[in-house]
């Protein structure tokens, strides 16, 4: 078993994957392995279910609202319009992901409080950007590239802005507060992943990697360069090879840290007295792109 077996159908009906490609990796799964190899195993190999959290659901909802906001004419992209999108987008998400409905069961007041909290976070967005002055080139866009001839790296961009001179700005929305040191590296890792894909597929190093922290109404900009992305590519390939070695040896060891406080797999973790399930025998079905948004995230590191 490799990191994530991949087929052309995972990209698009017309995409062609070189015959040399035999695995795929997203920034979320790569970050999982960096954080804790056993967490990677639970999510990517065992495919253990994880109960949605309130923070995860709020992040998913905010992303949906901001994506739809840019469907409106520029003059109509107002705070009121964004707030008006919250309830209908939540209903759409619950229809598409029924497990989200379990967060509230029959508690209408809790649901209303949740929707109000989402609307409040949107005010943080308008404090740092005026969407009436923006026309994104891409939103919620799947991008992918092949590195080391055998590894497909791919992920979803929240937003890509393209300047008249062709300069690229990658924008990622974060619904938590500006990160503490433990989470900052993960956020930048994700954006460098996207920058590498864009550079390899479009021949342009993004001029700006931008994190928008809605809770604190803060902007964090980072400027990568080609030499840095070359080094980062080596890091990604090394991670993949480490994943393959761990898979071959069936050896994914826990790496305890402060992030364990938010892990839903503690009962199965040896660090907490648990026992992992038997290692799966035989190949699993190819993993579709399981973005970080589909996984619970610790406070301050959420999407």
Buried (B, 14 or more C-beta within 10 A) or exposed (E): BBBBBBEEEBBEEEEEBEEEBBBBBBBBBBBBBBBBBBBBBBBBBBEBEBEBBEBBBBBBBBBBBBBBBBEBEEEEBBBEBBBEBBBEBBEBBBEEEEEBBEBBEEEEEEBEEBBEBBBEBBEBBBBBBEBEEEEBEBBBBBBBBBBBEBBBBBBBBBBBBBEEEEEBBBBBBBBBBBBEEBBBEBBBBBBBBBBBBBBBEBEEBBBBBBBBBBBBBBBBEBEBEEEBBEEBBEBBBEBBBBBBEBBEEEEBEBBEEEBBEBBBBBEBBEBEEEEBEEEEEEEEEEBEBBBBBBBBBBBBBBB
